[in-house]
Amino acid sequence: MKRMTKTLSLLLAVVMMLLPLAGCAGTAPSEADSSQALESSSLPTDSVAEESSVPEAEKADINIMALKGPTALGMLRIMENNEAGSANNNYNFSLVGAPDEITGKLINGEVDIAAVPTNLASVLYNKTEGGVKLLALNTLGVLYLVTKNEEITSIDDLKGKTIYATGEASTPQYALEYILEQNGLDPATDVNIIYKSEHAEILPLMISGEATIALLPQPFVTQALAKDEQIKVALDMTDEWNKCVTDGSQLTMGCVVVRTEFLEEHKEAVDRFLEEYAASVDYVNNNVEEAAALSGKFDVIAEEVAAKAIPECNIVFWEGEQMKQATEGFLNVLYAANPQSVGGTVPDEGFYYEK
């Protein structure tokens, strides 16, 4: 049971008496959300949360690193509470642009918890011989097939077409090829896939009309739609993945991992982080405008883009058995395509954290 001083109890009682008087238009906090801290004055006054009930002496210092983009969006509420000093632990957040900026620091102990691509979590688990564990899934599929002046309503319609994409030799390629194959199309002969190194290379091609079909992730899909009104979303690849599988697996693009050594030494603090993270994901999904403002503030995704992209980013908080079932099949698909994409072997039971 969490301990509180008499003074803190009186303070929380006053806050709870005042909450009904605070306008909460458009906001319906969940029970988990009510454990959060009061929002900072930089946000609209209808975003209200409580102080952390964790005594300062029990809070752990945790270094967290995440990629800019969808995999970090679920942490926005924690970032805001942490800045206000009211989070469940004392967090040091770092945002980076590429996964390889995380890998070394996680392995050498500079980072305790990280938001990374799900296949990278598997690679790290194998590389460190169990030195990291999967805590939760935080992002399902963010891949979409967009078109311009092409009528694509199903995967079958892609036969004989040219698809521009990024992510060669990584999850986007393997996911696309798996979905094509499950629909009876040979990626090598039935379609022409042209890979570019950067998402930004594809948009000018779409605008000019040189490219008419492209596989893009969020938030680049939102940016493309804003640049050219003739570009539209044709297929959600998460939906297409779900049509192909029967094992409950998911096209899961992002997750959160922890160093096993840190988990063993600070299990209660990690569990408090997960409780807070679940509430933060709920907040982001149900308070898009406020979350977009935080995204801009913390330089995750520009606010105006985040406001439109968040609902399409499939931000989740899945742990335990749900996490395991969704991940295992996904990693098996990647392993079949290229064993090195998951670190040489599909992780064993020790990969998955269970409270």
LOMAR-377860 format. One line per 5 residues: their letters; for each residue x, y, z of C-alpha. Coordinates in nm, 3 decimals, decimal comma. Layout:
<nodes>
A) X/Y/Z ~ ...;
</nodes>
This chain:
<nodes>
MKRMT) 0,000/0,000/0,000 ~ 0,134/0,342/-0,091 ~ 0,230/0,555/0,205 ~ 0,124/0,916/0,235 ~ 0,200/1,174/0,494;
KTLSL) -0,087/1,343/0,675 ~ -0,011/1,672/0,498 ~ -0,024/1,511/0,153 ~ -0,353/1,342/0,243 ~ -0,508/1,676/0,334;
LLAVV) -0,376/1,830/0,011 ~ -0,526/1,552/-0,202 ~ -0,858/1,587/-0,021 ~ -0,868/1,957/-0,113 ~ -0,778/1,878/-0,475;
MMLLP) -1,056/1,619/-0,499 ~ -1,309/1,869/-0,360 ~ -1,209/2,120/-0,625 ~ -1,206/1,880/-0,922 ~ -1,585/1,895/-0,986;
LAGCA) -1,552/2,274/-1,019 ~ -1,277/2,254/-1,283 ~ -1,424/2,257/-1,635 ~ -1,350/1,923/-1,803 ~ -1,522/1,975/-2,136;
GTAPS) -1,416/1,714/-2,393 ~ -1,207/1,515/-2,140 ~ -1,307/1,189/-1,977 ~ -1,009/1,069/-1,769 ~ -0,993/0,697/-1,698;
EADSS) -0,944/0,557/-1,349 ~ -0,578/0,500/-1,428 ~ -0,554/0,855/-1,557 ~ -0,668/0,996/-1,222 ~ -0,339/0,898/-1,066;
QALES) -0,152/1,151/-1,275 ~ -0,017/1,491/-1,176 ~ -0,180/1,833/-1,229 ~ -0,115/1,943/-1,584 ~ 0,117/2,237/-1,632;
SSLPT) -0,021/2,581/-1,706 ~ 0,099/2,551/-2,068 ~ -0,199/2,324/-2,142 ~ -0,571/2,408/-2,145 ~ -0,720/2,431/-1,796;
DSVAE) -0,957/2,141/-1,862 ~ -0,664/1,895/-1,846 ~ -0,644/1,810/-1,475 ~ -0,465/1,531/-1,286 ~ -0,358/1,463/-0,928;
ESSVP) -0,017/1,470/-0,767 ~ 0,180/1,149/-0,754 ~ 0,113/0,956/-0,434 ~ 0,463/0,804/-0,440 ~ 0,685/0,953/-0,166;
EAEKA) 0,997/1,122/-0,304 ~ 1,220/0,884/-0,110 ~ 1,077/0,585/-0,298 ~ 1,108/0,730/-0,648 ~ 1,380/0,580/-0,865;
DINIM) 1,600/0,766/-1,112 ~ 1,531/0,618/-1,457 ~ 1,699/0,708/-1,785 ~ 1,451/0,670/-2,073 ~ 1,529/0,703/-2,443;
ALKGP) 1,280/0,697/-2,730 ~ 1,266/0,759/-3,101 ~ 1,103/1,077/-3,222 ~ 0,777/0,980/-3,384 ~ 0,493/0,738/-3,303;
TALGM) 0,688/0,520/-3,059 ~ 0,734/0,815/-2,820 ~ 0,382/0,960/-2,841 ~ 0,243/0,739/-2,566 ~ 0,489/0,886/-2,315;
LRIME) 0,381/1,249/-2,355 ~ 0,180/1,268/-2,033 ~ 0,466/1,118/-1,834 ~ 0,705/1,374/-1,983 ~ 0,477/1,656/-1,876;
NNEAG) 0,428/1,519/-1,524 ~ 0,800/1,456/-1,494 ~ 0,877/1,817/-1,585 ~ 0,633/1,926/-1,314 ~ 0,801/1,697/-1,059;
SANNN) 0,486/1,493/-1,006 ~ 0,563/1,168/-1,193 ~ 0,585/0,828/-1,025 ~ 0,964/0,825/-1,062 ~ 1,238/1,072/-1,151;
YNFSL) 1,278/1,036/-1,526 ~ 1,552/1,161/-1,755 ~ 1,407/1,157/-2,108 ~ 1,613/1,163/-2,427 ~ 1,468/1,164/-2,779;
VGAPD) 1,676/1,053/-3,078 ~ 1,625/1,016/-3,450 ~ 1,756/0,664/-3,520 ~ 1,748/0,324/-3,343 ~ 2,126/0,282/-3,351;
EITGK) 2,154/0,583/-3,119 ~ 1,972/0,378/-2,856 ~ 2,131/0,036/-2,896 ~ 2,479/0,106/-2,757 ~ 2,356/0,312/-2,462;
LINGE) 2,104/0,047/-2,364 ~ 2,367/-0,225/-2,378 ~ 2,628/-0,034/-2,175 ~ 2,379/0,075/-1,909 ~ 2,345/0,445/-1,991;
VDIAA) 1,976/0,388/-2,069 ~ 1,742/0,187/-1,844 ~ 1,418/0,187/-2,045 ~ 1,378/0,250/-2,417 ~ 1,103/0,275/-2,678;
VPTNL) 1,230/0,094/-2,987 ~ 1,108/-0,096/-3,295 ~ 0,976/-0,436/-3,190 ~ 1,218/-0,634/-3,405 ~ 1,509/-0,439/-3,251;
ASVLY) 1,393/-0,552/-2,907 ~ 1,431/-0,910/-3,027 ~ 1,775/-0,837/-3,172 ~ 1,886/-0,680/-2,843 ~ 1,755/-0,972/-2,638;
NKTEG) 1,955/-1,217/-2,847 ~ 2,264/-0,998/-2,867 ~ 2,279/-0,945/-2,490 ~ 2,176/-1,304/-2,408 ~ 1,871/-1,193/-2,214;
GVKLL) 2,006/-0,855/-2,105 ~ 1,680/-0,679/-2,199 ~ 1,314/-0,766/-2,155 ~ 1,001/-0,664/-2,341 ~ 0,779/-0,460/-2,107;
ALNTL) 0,492/-0,359/-2,336 ~ 0,386/-0,294/-2,692 ~ 0,323/0,073/-2,757 ~ 0,260/0,105/-3,132 ~ 0,082/-0,127/-3,371;
GVLYL) 0,103/-0,080/-3,747 ~ 0,167/0,272/-3,872 ~ 0,204/0,170/-4,236 ~ -0,045/0,285/-4,499 ~ -0,071/0,244/-4,874;
VTKNE) -0,139/0,584/-5,029 ~ -0,234/0,654/-5,388 ~ -0,270/0,935/-5,638 ~ -0,488/0,888/-5,944 ~ -0,501/0,513/-5,879;
EITSI) -0,805/0,315/-5,765 ~ -0,676/0,061/-5,514 ~ -0,938/-0,099/-5,289 ~ -0,772/-0,432/-5,214 ~ -0,433/-0,604/-5,223;
DDLKG) -0,542/-0,782/-5,542 ~ -0,556/-0,445/-5,717 ~ -0,178/-0,412/-5,675 ~ -0,100/-0,680/-5,933 ~ 0,108/-0,529/-6,211;
KTIYA) 0,152/-0,201/-6,022 ~ 0,462/-0,012/-5,906 ~ 0,490/0,061/-5,534 ~ 0,735/0,312/-5,391 ~ 0,845/0,238/-5,036;
TGEAS) 1,110/0,285/-4,770 ~ 1,238/0,035/-4,516 ~ 1,420/-0,209/-4,741 ~ 1,562/-0,502/-4,540 ~ 1,353/-0,402/-4,240;
TPQYA) 1,000/-0,439/-4,105 ~ 0,816/-0,243/-4,380 ~ 0,962/-0,467/-4,652 ~ 0,891/-0,790/-4,466 ~ 0,539/-0,684/-4,372;
LEYIL) 0,456/-0,575/-4,727 ~ 0,592/-0,894/-4,881 ~ 0,411/-1,112/-4,626 ~ 0,077/-0,942/-4,699 ~ 0,131/-0,970/-5,075;
EQNGL) 0,218/-1,340/-5,048 ~ -0,080/-1,415/-4,826 ~ -0,299/-1,260/-5,096 ~ -0,148/-1,476/-5,370 ~ 0,091/-1,218/-5,515;
DPATD) 0,461/-1,280/-5,571 ~ 0,653/-0,968/-5,455 ~ 0,927/-1,042/-5,707 ~ 0,712/-1,083/-6,018 ~ 0,357/-0,960/-5,963;
VNIIY) 0,447/-0,611/-5,842 ~ 0,737/-0,372/-5,891 ~ 0,864/-0,239/-5,557 ~ 1,104/0,055/-5,572 ~ 1,276/0,134/-5,243;
KSEHA) 1,399/0,478/-5,143 ~ 1,627/0,550/-4,850 ~ 1,418/0,836/-4,706 ~ 1,044/0,897/-4,675 ~ 1,103/1,254/-4,791;
EILPL) 1,219/1,124/-5,131 ~ 0,879/0,976/-5,209 ~ 0,653/1,277/-5,154 ~ 0,792/1,485/-5,446 ~ 0,745/1,182/-5,670;
MISGE) 0,383/1,152/-5,560 ~ 0,318/1,523/-5,611 ~ 0,470/1,518/-5,959 ~ 0,273/1,206/-6,052 ~ 0,583/0,995/-6,120;
ATIAL) 0,477/0,776/-5,829 ~ 0,110/0,685/-5,794 ~ 0,128/0,422/-5,516 ~ 0,346/0,439/-5,205 ~ 0,388/0,260/-4,875;
LPQPF) 0,442/0,521/-4,602 ~ 0,432/0,531/-4,222 ~ 0,270/0,791/-4,002 ~ 0,325/1,083/-3,957 ~ 0,453/1,104/-4,317;
VTQAL) 0,112/0,994/-4,445 ~ -0,047/1,295/-4,274 ~ 0,216/1,524/-4,424 ~ 0,155/1,381/-4,772 ~ -0,221/1,434/-4,747;
AKDEQ) -0,164/1,793/-4,637 ~ 0,070/1,864/-4,930 ~ -0,149/1,726/-5,208 ~ -0,526/1,685/-5,182 ~ -0,520/1,427/-5,463;
IKVAL) -0,319/1,187/-5,243 ~ -0,542/0,959/-5,038 ~ -0,514/0,660/-4,809 ~ -0,609/0,344/-4,997 ~ -0,525/0,066/-4,750;
DMTDE) -0,440/0,042/-4,381 ~ -0,169/-0,224/-4,369 ~ -0,255/-0,313/-4,010 ~ -0,602/-0,414/-4,127 ~ -0,451/-0,607/-4,417;
WNKCV) -0,215/-0,789/-4,179 ~ -0,505/-0,883/-3,953 ~ -0,688/-1,036/-4,251 ~ -0,389/-1,263/-4,314 ~ -0,321/-1,404/-3,967;
TDGSQ) -0,505/-1,659/-3,753 ~ -0,270/-1,671/-3,453 ~ -0,363/-1,338/-3,293 ~ -0,035/-1,177/-3,396 ~ -0,024/-0,808/-3,481;
LTMGC) 0,174/-0,583/-3,709 ~ 0,345/-0,427/-3,409 ~ 0,597/-0,159/-3,495 ~ 0,702/-0,028/-3,153 ~ 0,757/-0,143/-2,798;
VVVRT) 0,920/-0,059/-2,465 ~ 1,212/-0,258/-2,324 ~ 1,404/-0,251/-1,998 ~ 1,752/-0,364/-1,902 ~ 1,710/-0,690/-1,712;
EFLEE) 1,965/-0,585/-1,449 ~ 1,778/-0,260/-1,383 ~ 1,447/-0,446/-1,362 ~ 1,584/-0,689/-1,106 ~ 1,713/-0,403/-0,890;
HKEAV) 1,411/-0,170/-0,929 ~ 1,107/-0,387/-1,000 ~ 0,863/-0,171/-0,801 ~ 0,980/0,142/-0,982 ~ 0,941/-0,028/-1,321;
DRFLE) 0,590/-0,140/-1,228 ~ 0,507/0,218/-1,126 ~ 0,637/0,335/-1,463 ~ 0,414/0,085/-1,644 ~ 0,110/0,197/-1,444;
EYAAS) 0,187/0,556/-1,533 ~ 0,257/0,466/-1,895 ~ -0,080/0,294/-1,936 ~ -0,253/0,608/-1,810 ~ -0,042/0,825/-2,040;
VDYVN) -0,139/0,622/-2,348 ~ -0,505/0,649/-2,248 ~ -0,465/1,025/-2,213 ~ -0,295/1,069/-2,551 ~ -0,560/0,868/-2,734;
NNVEE) -0,851/1,048/-2,569 ~ -0,713/1,405/-2,557 ~ -0,565/1,448/-2,903 ~ -0,540/1,828/-2,912 ~ -0,373/1,849/-2,571;
AAALS) -0,142/1,558/-2,660 ~ -0,051/1,727/-2,989 ~ 0,048/2,039/-2,797 ~ 0,275/1,826/-2,577 ~ 0,417/1,655/-2,886;
GKFDV) 0,521/1,992/-3,022 ~ 0,651/2,107/-2,685 ~ 0,876/1,802/-2,641 ~ 0,975/1,790/-3,011 ~ 0,832/1,444/-3,075;
IAEEV) 0,622/1,542/-3,381 ~ 0,524/1,895/-3,483 ~ 0,197/1,993/-3,314 ~ -0,004/2,055/-3,630 ~ 0,103/1,718/-3,774;
AAKAI) 0,053/1,532/-3,446 ~ -0,305/1,659/-3,415 ~ -0,398/1,473/-3,733 ~ -0,154/1,181/-3,702 ~ -0,220/1,063/-3,344;
PECNI) -0,557/0,898/-3,423 ~ -0,389/0,706/-3,708 ~ -0,078/0,591/-3,518 ~ -0,234/0,291/-3,341 ~ -0,088/0,389/-3,003;
VFWEG) -0,152/0,115/-2,748 ~ -0,038/-0,020/-2,415 ~ -0,033/-0,400/-2,430 ~ 0,144/-0,604/-2,166 ~ 0,143/-0,961/-2,035;
EQMKQ) -0,025/-1,233/-2,239 ~ -0,176/-0,987/-2,487 ~ 0,171/-0,850/-2,560 ~ 0,319/-1,198/-2,596 ~ 0,052/-1,329/-2,834;
ATEGF) 0,071/-1,022/-3,055 ~ 0,452/-1,030/-3,069 ~ 0,532/-1,397/-3,121 ~ 0,357/-1,436/-3,455 ~ 0,496/-1,106/-3,581;
LNVLY) 0,853/-1,211/-3,500 ~ 0,796/-1,550/-3,662 ~ 0,699/-1,375/-3,987 ~ 1,012/-1,161/-3,975 ~ 1,227/-1,464/-3,894;
AANPQ) 1,089/-1,653/-4,194 ~ 1,173/-1,355/-4,416 ~ 1,519/-1,294/-4,270 ~ 1,643/-1,452/-3,943 ~ 1,881/-1,162/-3,882;
SVGGT) 1,585/-0,922/-3,864 ~ 1,509/-1,064/-3,519 ~ 1,868/-1,135/-3,412 ~ 1,909/-1,487/-3,552 ~ 1,635/-1,661/-3,356;
VPDEG) 1,287/-1,594/-3,222 ~ 1,317/-1,509/-2,849 ~ 1,220/-1,762/-2,583 ~ 0,985/-1,709/-2,288 ~ 1,244/-1,509/-2,098;
FYYEK) 1,198/-1,221/-2,341 ~ 0,856/-1,130/-2,204 ~ 0,812/-0,947/-1,873 ~ 0,525/-1,057/-1,654 ~ 0,444/-0,880/-1,328;
</nodes>
